[in-house]
Amino acid sequence: QGPPLGGVTDVLVRRSGQLLAEQRMTALEVLFDAELATGRHTHVVRELRHFVDEYPFGERLQEQLMLALQRSGRTPEALEVYTATRERLDAELGVEPGERLRAMHLQVLKGEADEPVGEVVVPARPAELPRDVRGFAGRTEQLAQLDRQLAARAGAYASDVWIVHGIPGVGKTALALHWAHRVRERFPDGQLYVNLRGFDADREPMEPAVALAQLLRALGADPRRIPEEVDAQAGLYRSLLADRQVLLVLDNARDAEQVLPLLPPTGTVLITSRHRLGRLVAEFGAFSLGLGALTESDSRALLGGVLGEGRVAAEPAAAGELAELCGHLPLALRIAAA
């Protein structure tokens, strides 16, 4: 790190500094050749930019940067690198770029250096849904709303987005997963699930780049070739899901900004959140599905599913009192009945 022999005497620098600098540049060229050979073109762009600034006349590094940019789908930037290098060589040294750099320029112009952003093998059908909730009860109207909209969009290649919102413990995730399991056969291209950890007490909310990488891996993208930049990841993600009927559950979202890069071009998305995420409703036509406490009868049905209907029927007063104490919230009822 830093210039060769930084901090030592001028005599030693004059004797060995230039040689070490040349050896370092050669080592970097070998390193980046290896990185590019293994398909890590998107991962090395930032480092290459750093080192071409440090070695502005290192034509091999410029060539590698052009190749990395081209393979990352950033051809205009690759051409800008060549133009800037040629102008610098002419202005400061009075020479033209070398044969290899000129050849790379020609390859980029012709598209011969191009490779897919990510070489993928798409699985027939990802199936990532966590298991359904035992003893699910109630939410008849909300389930009916979801069913009606799914029927209305049958055969349409568009994206429906639902926001299931409510206070903690009201059963947002339970509803989303229960409905997802009921209709999963309607999504022949698979079901995807991500816990965005928007309100996790122990961990930070998941960044969109992390969530996109997780989704891309589930869709078969080679982890070594997943772009680092969110925009590039989102572009690859949308390309993989174009015209595919996929059900996506984005659980525990914190805000609209966390979710926006994850929205697919087709299929159905269920988002659960403590917030209403009004921006998604206003700007993207998302459907809002608010949840409140269960009714008394639904609370009894939930307790019956967990404890057994016979036990609840034998002690109706106790079951009713327990439901009242729990505020008719599904999570509290399940914890109390455990």
N, C-alpha and C positions, 0 to 999 in steps of 0.2 A: 504494500500500500504506500502511495506517495512516490516521489522521485527516487531513483536508485541512489543509494548512499546519502540520503538526506540526513544532514546533521554531522557529517564527517568532514575532514579537512579538504581544502580545495585541491591539494596535490593528488589525493587519492581519487577525488572525483574526476580530475583530468585524465588520470591513468585508466580508470575502470568504468567510469559512469556511462560513457557512450556505448561501450560493449554490453554492459548489463541492460541498458535501455533497449538495445536491439534484440537481446536475448528474450527480454520480457515481451516485446511485441511479437516475436516469433512464437512464444509460448501461448500468447493470447490467440493468435491466428490458428494454431493447432487446436486449442480448446474450442473455439467457435466452429471450426470445421466439424469437430465431433458432435457438438450440440446440434448443428444443422443436419448432420447425417442421421440423428435419432429423431428428427421431426420436431425439435423444440424451437422452431423458428419464432413463434410469438413470444416465447419466454426470454429470448436473447436480445430483442430489439432495444430495450432500454439500456442494457449493458453495452451493446455495440455503439449506441449513440454516445455514451459516455467516453468510450475509448477512441472513437473517431475524432472527438473533440480534442482528446489528449494527444493523438497522433494524426494531425490533419493531413499529412502527406503519406499516410500508410494506405496505399491503394488496395492491398489485400483486405484490410478491415472495411474499407468503403464498399468493396465488392461483396463482402459477407453481409453487410448491412442492407445492401440492395436486394440480395437474395432473400434475406429474412423478411423484409418488407413485402416483396413480391409474393412469397409463399403465404403471407398473412393476409393477402387480399388487399394490399395497400400499394398498388402499382404507381399511382401518381407520386407518392412520397419517395418510392424507389428512384423514379426518374429525377426528382428534385435533388436527391443525393448526388447523382451523377453530374447534373448541371452545376451544382455548387462546387463539387470537387474539380471539375474541368476549369471553371472560372478561377478557382484558387490556384491551381497549378500554373495556369497561364499568367495570372497577375503577379505571382510571387516567385515563380521559378522559370517562367517563359517556356514551358513544355506542355505537350498534350498528354492526356491519360495514356497509360500503358496498354498493351495489347489485351491483357486479361480483363481490365476494367471496361475497355471498349466492347469486348465480346459480351460481357455481362449486360451492358447497356443495350446491345442489339437483342439479346435473349429476352430481356424485360419488354422491349418494344414489341417483339413477336409473340410474347406470352410463353416462350419455351421454358422459362424457369419456374413457371407457375405450377403449384400443387394445390390440392384441396386444403382449405383451412383446417379441416379435421377429417381424417380418414375414419369413417364410422362403419360399424356393423350394427344395424338397427335390429334389436330383438323383435320377435313377432308380436309380443304383447307383455310389456312390463306390468306387474301386478303388485303394487307396493302398499296397498291399503292395510293399515293395522286392523286387528280383528274387530268385529262388530261388538257393540256393547250388550252384555247379557241383561235381560230384563228391561229392555227399552220400552218405555211407555209414553203415551200421549203424543202431542205435537201433530195431531191428525190434520189440522188445517195447513200447517207449514209443509208437511209432506205432500199434501194435495197440490199446493202451489208449485212446488218443485216438479211434481209429476205433470201438471198441466203445461208448464213451459217446455218441458222436455218433449212432450207429445207435439206441441206446436212447432217446434223447430226440427222435427224428424226429417232427415234427409238434407237439411240445410247445412252448408259449409260456412258457418259463422261461429262466433264465440259468445256463449252466454256466461255472464259473471254474476255470481250470487254472493252477497255479504251477509253472513249469519252473525248477528251482533247481540250483545247483552252483557250483563254483569258477570263477574267471576262465579263459576259454579252453576250457571243456569242451564248448562247442557249443550253448548254450541258445538263442541267437537263430537259429542255423542250423536247429535242430530245429523251432522255432516257425514259421519262415517256410516251411520245406520242407513241413510238414504243412498249413499254411494254403493254400499253392498247390495241394496235392493235392485239397483239399476245397472250394475257393472257390466252385464251382458249387452247392454245397449251401447257400450263403448268398445268395439272390437279391436281398437288399436291400443287399449290398455288403460291402466289407472296409475296415477303418480301421486305421491304424498310427500310433503315437506313440512316439518315443524319449524316455523320461523322464529320461535322463542321470543316473541315480541314482549312478553311480560314475565319471562323466566327469572326467578329470584336468584338463581345461581350462575347464570350465563348471560352474556351480552346477546342482544337480538342478532339474528343471522344477517350478515351482509348480503345484498343481492348477488354479488359475484360468487359467494360461497354457495348460495342456493342454486344459482344457474349451473355451476360446476357439478353439483350433486344431480341435478336433473339431466344434464348432458351425459353424465356417466350412466344413469339409468336408461337413457335412450341409446346407449351403445357407443358413445364417443370415446375414442382413445384418450385416456387421461393425460398422456404426454402431449397431445395436440389440442387441448382445450385452451383457447386464448385467455390471456390475463385480463384484458380490458373488458369491462362490463358490456359496452356496446357491441364488441365483436362476439362475445359470448351470446348475447341476446339475439344477434343476427343468425348465428349458427342454430340456436335453439328454435327460432321461428321457422327456419328452413326445414329442420327435421320434423316439425309438427304441422307443416302446411298441409291442408286437406286431410289431416288425420283426425279421427274421432276419438279423442282422449279425454278422460275425466281426471282433473287435477284438483287435489285438496291442498290448499295453503292454510295451514293451521296456525292460530295464534299470531296473527299479523299485527304489527304495531301501528303502521301508518301506510298511506297510499304509496309513498315513495319506495317503501320496501317491496311493494307488490308489483308495481308497474312493469319493471323489466321482465317479470316472470309470466305475464299474461300471454297465452298462446294465441295464434291467429284463428284457430278453430277449436271445437270441442266445448266442454263445460268446465267452469272453474267454481269451486266452493271455497270461499274465504271465511275463516272465523276470526273474530276480533272483539275486543271489549269496546272498540270505537266504531262509529257508524261508517267511517271512511267515505264521507259525503262527496269527496272529489271524484271517486270512481263512479258514483251515481250520476253526478252532474255532467262530467266530461266524457264518460265512456258508456253510459247507459246501463250500469250495473243494477241488478235488482237487490233491494234491501229487505232482509228478513229478520225482524227483531224478535227476540225471545224474552218472555217474562216467566214468572214462577208457574209451576204446574197447578192445575186445578186439584181440588181435594180428591176427586175420583182417580185422576191420573197419578197422584202421589201414592194412593193405596195400591194402584196397579203396579207401580214401580217397586214398592215394598214387597208385593206379592211375587214379583219376578225374582227378587233377590232372596227373600226369606222363605218363600213358598206360600202359595195362595191359602192353603189350609191354616197355617199359623196366623196369617193376617185376618182371616175370616173368624178364627176362634177368639181373637182379641181386637175387635174393631175399635174400641175406645182407646186402647193403647196405641194402635196404629195411627189413629187420628191425632192424638196428642203429639206423637213423634213427628208427624208431618208438620204440625203447627210449629213445633220447636225448631224445626229445620227450615222454616220459611218456605216450604214447598219447593226448595231448590234441589235438583237431582243429585248434585255432587254431595251435598250435606246428607241427604237421605241415604245414599249408598255408603257413606262413611259410617253413619250411625247404625246402619243395618249390618255392617261387616262383622 
